[in-house]
Amino acid sequence: MGEHFELLLAGAGHAHLGVLRQWAVKPQSRPIGRIGLLSADAHAWYSGMLPGLLSGRYALEQCRIGLAKLCAKAGVELLLGQACGLDPKNQQLQLSDGRQLQYDYLSLNLGSLPQAPKQYGSGLELLPVKPFSAFITRWQHWQQQPQPLAILGGGAAGVELALALAAQLPAVTLLNAGELLSGHPATLRQRALTHLAKAGVMVQEHCRVNEVLDQHLLSAGRVVWRGGRALVASGASALPWLQASGLACDNQGFVSITASLQSSSHPTVFAVGDCASLAHTPHNGVYAVRQGPVLALNLAALIEQRPLTMYQPQRRALALLATGDGGALASWAGLTFEGQLLGRWKDHLDQSFMRRHGGI
């Protein structure tokens, strides 16, 4: 029998950071009982600042939040470890080091993984952008000997990474399965293409990389790039062990939840952020941040047997993409903008998030 918690928070994603901050600022809102936060890293990384870190505009310490201080202020035990299995029937979370944690209530904010292609042979290093700590460690090693780089994924993350890295490397190629920035306004795509061209980034659209053979990236059996290094920044894929847990999942393997943010099959389990699936709620950090206050309310309400609050996803979300030169592209309600002023606004928003959660 493992350690027992009235409430166990698994993962230090944006929503759980919001919950911890709520309890730190308003201790009376914290549920009664033993609460633990499980994290694979002693820091929580803020993904919005990753392009700024890679382009040299931010230092490492500016992009991560020390969890020990935040947990102490929130009255929560910090548990360092990697979850690898879940038995929701017996309310038990399994860790990769063999530990087992028992819980009355569990909240999952574990994120997702990029969709990596199948790899055969050797000679090409595939580096997923998540988890961030492993990515940063490997990237620091790569920086010692810059080489041409392929980036898989033409969403916001792929575009920002390409623009952040273009000036530091001999060549950068951005490959995407469909059109660049699919789901965003066409004018944002055109603005992004202009910036990428100016930065010298080669863009290949409608080019799904589904295999890696030695040093070759293949799309439908055709070689589309050759080299030694590639970043994987493609769409989110679900954690395999969550799919195998017995929790109800959607057809992509993400945990199905209701508007109360509870598992649709196991009401003692909550799930938020990228690991969860809810209608009209994209896998996007903006939505995860907004889930935090509702999650904090509902964790306390369920434990104290009070009515739950329903989460309503916002109809629109602001998109801000760093352009690698201190500026940014923006999209809101179908309108798009760009410029250095937007970059300063993005910096302000990012740094404000860090101060709110790291300056407790």
C-alpha positions as CSV (number, residue, x, y, z in Angstrom):
1,M,0.0,0.0,0.0
2,G,1.5,3.3,-1.1
3,E,1.2,6.8,0.5
4,H,-2.4,8.0,0.8
5,F,-3.6,11.5,-0.2
6,E,-7.0,13.0,0.1
7,L,-6.2,14.9,-3.1
8,L,-3.4,14.2,-5.6
9,L,-2.5,16.6,-8.4
10,A,-0.5,14.9,-11.1
11,G,1.4,17.2,-13.3
12,A,2.5,20.9,-13.0
13,G,0.7,22.3,-16.1
14,H,-0.8,25.7,-16.4
15,A,-4.1,24.8,-14.7
16,H,-2.5,23.2,-11.7
17,L,-0.2,26.2,-11.3
18,G,-3.4,28.3,-11.1
19,V,-4.8,26.1,-8.5
20,L,-1.7,26.3,-6.3
21,R,-1.6,30.0,-6.7
22,Q,-5.2,30.3,-5.6
23,W,-4.5,28.3,-2.4
24,A,-1.3,30.2,-1.7
25,V,-3.0,33.6,-2.0
26,K,-6.3,32.4,-0.3
27,P,-5.4,29.6,2.2
28,Q,-9.1,29.4,3.2
29,S,-9.9,28.1,-0.3
30,R,-7.7,25.1,0.1
31,P,-9.6,21.8,0.7
32,I,-9.0,20.1,4.0
33,G,-6.7,17.1,4.0
34,R,-3.4,15.9,2.7
35,I,-2.6,17.2,-0.8
36,G,0.3,16.3,-3.0
37,L,1.6,17.6,-6.3
38,L,3.4,15.0,-8.4
39,S,5.9,16.4,-11.0
40,A,8.7,14.8,-13.0
41,D,10.6,18.1,-12.7
42,A,11.3,20.4,-9.8
43,H,10.3,23.3,-12.0
44,A,7.3,24.1,-14.1
45,W,8.3,25.4,-17.6
46,Y,6.3,28.2,-19.2
47,S,5.9,27.1,-22.9
48,G,5.1,30.7,-24.1
49,M,8.6,31.8,-23.3
50,L,10.4,28.9,-25.0
51,P,11.0,30.8,-28.3
52,G,12.4,33.7,-26.4
53,L,14.7,31.4,-24.5
54,L,16.0,29.8,-27.7
55,S,16.5,33.1,-29.5
56,G,18.6,34.4,-26.6
57,R,16.1,36.9,-25.3
58,Y,15.4,35.1,-22.0
59,A,17.7,33.3,-19.6
60,L,16.8,29.8,-18.4
61,E,15.7,30.9,-14.9
62,Q,13.2,33.4,-16.4
63,C,11.3,30.6,-18.1
64,R,10.6,28.2,-15.2
65,I,8.9,28.3,-11.8
66,G,10.4,26.6,-8.8
67,L,7.6,24.3,-7.5
68,A,9.0,23.9,-3.9
69,K,8.2,27.4,-2.9
70,L,4.8,27.5,-4.6
71,C,3.8,24.2,-3.1
72,A,5.0,25.3,0.4
73,K,2.9,28.4,0.2
74,A,-0.1,26.4,-1.0
75,G,0.2,23.8,1.8
76,V,0.9,21.0,-0.7
77,E,3.6,18.3,-0.6
78,L,5.9,18.3,-3.7
79,L,6.5,14.7,-4.9
80,L,9.1,14.3,-7.6
81,G,8.4,11.3,-9.9
82,Q,7.1,10.1,-13.2
83,A,3.6,8.7,-13.4
84,C,3.4,5.6,-15.7
85,G,0.1,3.9,-14.8
86,L,-3.3,4.5,-13.3
87,D,-5.8,2.2,-11.7
88,P,-8.9,4.4,-11.3
89,K,-11.0,1.5,-9.8
90,N,-8.6,1.1,-6.8
91,Q,-7.7,4.8,-6.9
92,Q,-4.0,4.2,-7.3
93,L,-1.3,6.1,-9.4
94,Q,1.8,4.1,-10.3
95,L,5.2,5.7,-10.7
96,S,8.1,4.7,-12.8
97,D,10.3,4.1,-9.8
98,G,7.9,1.5,-8.4
99,R,6.1,3.8,-5.9
100,Q,2.3,3.7,-5.7
101,L,0.2,6.6,-4.5
102,Q,-3.3,6.2,-3.2
103,Y,-5.8,9.0,-3.5
104,D,-9.4,9.8,-2.7
105,Y,-9.5,12.4,-5.6
106,L,-7.1,12.8,-8.5
107,S,-6.5,15.7,-10.9
108,L,-4.6,15.2,-14.1
109,N,-2.7,18.1,-15.8
110,L,0.0,16.0,-17.5
111,G,0.0,17.6,-21.0
112,S,0.7,15.6,-24.2
113,L,3.5,14.6,-26.4
114,P,4.3,15.7,-30.0
115,Q,3.4,13.2,-32.7
116,A,6.7,11.7,-33.7
117,P,7.1,9.7,-37.0
118,K,8.3,6.1,-37.0
119,Q,12.1,5.9,-37.0
120,Y,14.2,3.2,-38.6
121,G,18.0,3.1,-38.6
122,S,20.3,5.7,-37.0
123,G,22.0,8.9,-38.0
124,L,19.2,11.3,-37.3
125,E,18.4,12.6,-33.8
126,L,14.7,13.3,-33.3
127,L,14.1,15.7,-30.4
128,P,10.5,16.3,-29.2
129,V,9.9,19.8,-27.8
130,K,8.2,18.1,-24.8
131,P,9.0,17.4,-22.0
132,F,10.7,20.8,-21.9
133,S,13.4,19.9,-19.4
134,A,14.7,17.0,-21.6
135,F,14.4,19.2,-24.6
136,I,16.4,22.1,-23.1
137,T,19.2,19.7,-21.9
138,R,19.6,18.2,-25.4
139,W,19.3,21.5,-27.2
140,Q,22.1,23.0,-25.1
141,H,24.3,20.1,-26.3
142,W,23.3,20.7,-29.9
143,Q,24.2,24.4,-29.6
144,Q,27.8,23.5,-29.2
145,Q,28.0,22.3,-32.8
146,P,25.2,24.0,-34.9
147,Q,23.9,22.0,-37.9
148,P,21.0,22.3,-40.4
149,L,17.7,21.5,-38.7
150,A,14.3,20.3,-39.7
151,I,11.3,21.2,-37.7
152,L,8.2,18.9,-37.9
153,G,5.0,20.8,-37.4
154,G,3.6,24.0,-38.8
155,G,1.4,25.1,-36.0
156,A,2.1,28.1,-33.7
157,A,4.9,26.2,-31.9
158,G,6.7,25.2,-35.1
159,V,6.5,28.6,-36.6
160,E,7.8,30.3,-33.5
161,L,10.7,27.8,-33.1
162,A,11.7,28.3,-36.8
163,L,11.8,32.1,-36.4
164,A,13.7,31.8,-33.1
165,L,16.4,29.5,-34.4
166,A,16.8,30.7,-38.0
167,A,19.6,33.2,-37.3
168,Q,21.6,30.6,-35.2
169,L,21.8,27.7,-37.6
170,P,23.2,27.1,-41.1
171,A,19.7,26.2,-42.4
172,V,16.2,25.6,-41.0
173,T,13.4,23.7,-42.9
174,L,9.9,23.7,-41.6
175,L,7.7,20.8,-42.7
176,N,4.0,20.5,-42.1
177,A,1.3,17.9,-43.0
178,G,-1.2,20.6,-44.2
179,E,-1.1,24.3,-44.6
180,L,0.9,26.4,-42.2
181,L,-1.1,27.6,-39.2
182,S,-4.2,25.6,-40.1
183,G,-7.2,26.8,-38.1
184,H,-5.9,30.4,-38.0
185,P,-7.0,33.2,-40.4
186,A,-5.4,33.0,-43.9
187,T,-3.9,36.5,-43.4
188,L,-2.0,35.2,-40.3
189,R,-0.5,32.4,-42.5
190,Q,0.6,34.9,-45.1
191,R,2.2,37.2,-42.5
192,A,4.0,34.1,-41.0
193,L,5.2,33.0,-44.5
194,T,6.6,36.5,-45.1
195,H,8.6,36.4,-41.8
196,L,9.8,32.9,-42.4
197,A,11.0,33.8,-46.0
198,K,12.8,36.9,-44.7
199,A,14.5,34.7,-42.0
200,G,15.6,32.2,-44.7
201,V,13.5,29.3,-43.4
202,M,12.5,26.8,-46.1
203,V,8.8,25.9,-45.8
204,Q,7.3,22.7,-47.1
205,E,3.5,22.5,-46.7
206,H,1.3,19.4,-47.4
207,C,4.3,17.3,-46.5
208,R,3.4,14.8,-43.7
209,V,6.6,13.2,-42.5
210,N,5.6,9.7,-41.5
211,E,8.9,7.9,-41.4
212,V,12.6,8.5,-40.6
213,L,15.0,6.2,-42.4
214,D,18.6,6.7,-41.3
215,Q,19.2,10.4,-42.1
216,H,16.2,10.8,-44.4
217,L,12.7,12.2,-43.6
218,L,10.1,10.5,-45.7
219,S,6.7,11.7,-46.8
220,A,4.6,8.9,-48.5
221,G,7.8,7.1,-49.3
222,R,9.5,10.2,-50.8
223,V,12.6,11.7,-49.3
224,V,11.8,15.3,-48.3
225,W,14.8,16.2,-46.2
226,R,18.2,14.8,-45.3
227,G,20.3,15.7,-42.2
228,G,21.2,14.8,-38.7
229,R,18.8,16.7,-36.5
230,A,15.0,17.3,-36.3
231,L,12.7,18.9,-33.8
232,V,9.3,17.4,-33.3
233,A,6.7,20.2,-32.7
234,S,3.7,18.5,-34.4
235,G,0.2,18.1,-33.0
236,A,-0.6,16.7,-29.6
237,S,-0.7,13.0,-29.0
238,A,-2.2,11.4,-25.9
239,L,-0.1,9.7,-23.2
240,P,-0.3,5.9,-23.9
241,W,-0.6,4.8,-20.2
242,L,-3.6,7.1,-19.8
243,Q,-5.3,5.5,-22.8
244,A,-4.7,2.1,-21.1
245,S,-5.9,3.2,-17.7
246,G,-9.6,2.4,-18.1
247,L,-10.7,6.0,-18.0
248,A,-13.1,6.9,-20.8
249,C,-11.1,8.5,-23.7
250,D,-11.9,10.1,-27.0
251,N,-10.9,8.4,-30.3
252,Q,-7.4,10.0,-30.0
253,G,-6.8,8.7,-26.5
254,F,-7.4,12.0,-24.5
255,V,-9.3,11.7,-21.3
256,S,-13.0,12.5,-21.9
257,I,-14.3,15.0,-19.4
258,T,-17.6,16.8,-18.6
259,A,-18.1,20.5,-18.1
260,S,-17.3,20.1,-14.4
261,L,-13.8,19.0,-15.6
262,Q,-14.4,15.5,-14.2
263,S,-13.7,12.2,-16.0
264,S,-16.9,11.2,-17.8
265,S,-16.4,7.6,-16.5
266,H,-14.8,8.1,-13.0
267,P,-16.0,11.2,-11.2
268,T,-13.2,11.0,-8.6
269,V,-10.8,11.9,-11.4
270,F,-10.4,15.4,-12.9
271,A,-8.5,16.1,-16.1
272,V,-7.5,19.5,-17.6
273,G,-5.2,20.9,-20.2
274,D,-3.7,19.0,-23.1
275,C,-4.4,15.5,-21.6
276,A,-8.2,16.1,-21.5
277,S,-10.9,16.2,-24.2
278,L,-13.8,18.5,-24.0
279,A,-16.0,19.9,-26.8
280,H,-15.0,23.4,-28.1
281,T,-11.8,23.3,-26.0
282,P,-8.6,23.1,-28.1
283,H,-5.3,21.8,-26.8
284,N,-4.0,25.3,-26.1
285,G,-2.4,26.9,-23.0
286,V,-4.8,29.8,-23.0
287,Y,-7.7,27.4,-22.3
288,A,-5.7,25.5,-19.7
289,V,-5.1,28.7,-17.8
290,R,-8.8,29.5,-17.8
291,Q,-9.6,26.0,-16.5
292,G,-7.5,26.6,-13.3
293,P,-10.0,28.7,-11.3
294,V,-12.9,26.4,-12.1
295,L,-10.8,23.4,-11.2
296,A,-9.8,25.0,-7.8
297,L,-13.4,25.6,-7.0
298,N,-14.5,22.1,-8.0
299,L,-11.8,20.2,-6.1
300,A,-12.9,21.9,-2.9
301,A,-16.6,21.6,-3.7
302,L,-16.4,17.8,-4.4
303,I,-14.4,17.1,-1.2
304,E,-16.8,19.2,0.8
305,Q,-19.9,17.9,-1.0
306,R,-21.0,21.2,-2.5
307,P,-22.4,21.9,-6.0
308,L,-19.8,22.0,-8.8
309,T,-19.2,24.9,-11.2
310,M,-19.4,24.3,-14.9
311,Y,-16.5,25.4,-17.1
312,Q,-17.4,27.4,-20.2
313,P,-14.7,27.6,-22.8
314,Q,-14.2,31.1,-24.2
315,R,-15.6,31.6,-27.8
316,R,-12.4,33.3,-29.0
317,A,-8.8,33.1,-27.9
318,L,-6.0,35.6,-28.7
319,A,-3.1,34.1,-30.6
320,L,0.3,35.8,-30.2
321,L,3.3,34.3,-32.0
322,A,6.8,35.6,-31.4
323,T,8.7,36.4,-34.6
324,G,12.2,35.9,-33.2
325,D,13.2,39.6,-33.5
326,G,11.3,40.9,-30.5
327,G,8.1,41.4,-32.4
328,A,5.0,39.2,-32.7
329,L,2.1,38.2,-34.9
330,A,-1.4,38.4,-33.5
331,S,-4.9,37.0,-34.4
332,W,-8.2,37.9,-32.8
333,A,-11.7,37.3,-34.0
334,G,-10.5,36.9,-37.6
335,L,-8.3,40.0,-37.6
336,T,-4.5,39.8,-37.7
337,F,-1.8,42.2,-36.8
338,E,2.0,42.3,-36.4
339,G,4.8,44.5,-35.0
340,Q,7.3,45.2,-32.3
341,L,4.6,46.7,-30.0
342,L,2.8,43.3,-30.0
343,G,6.1,41.7,-29.1
344,R,6.4,43.9,-26.1
345,W,2.8,43.1,-25.1
346,K,3.5,39.4,-25.4
347,D,6.6,39.9,-23.2
348,H,4.5,41.7,-20.7
349,L,1.8,39.0,-20.6
350,D,4.4,36.2,-20.3
351,Q,6.4,37.9,-17.6
352,S,3.2,38.8,-15.7
353,F,2.3,35.0,-15.7
354,M,5.7,34.2,-14.3
355,R,5.5,36.9,-11.6
356,R,2.0,35.7,-10.5
357,H,3.0,32.1,-10.1
358,G,6.7,32.3,-9.3
359,G,6.7,35.4,-7.0
360,I,4.5,34.0,-4.3
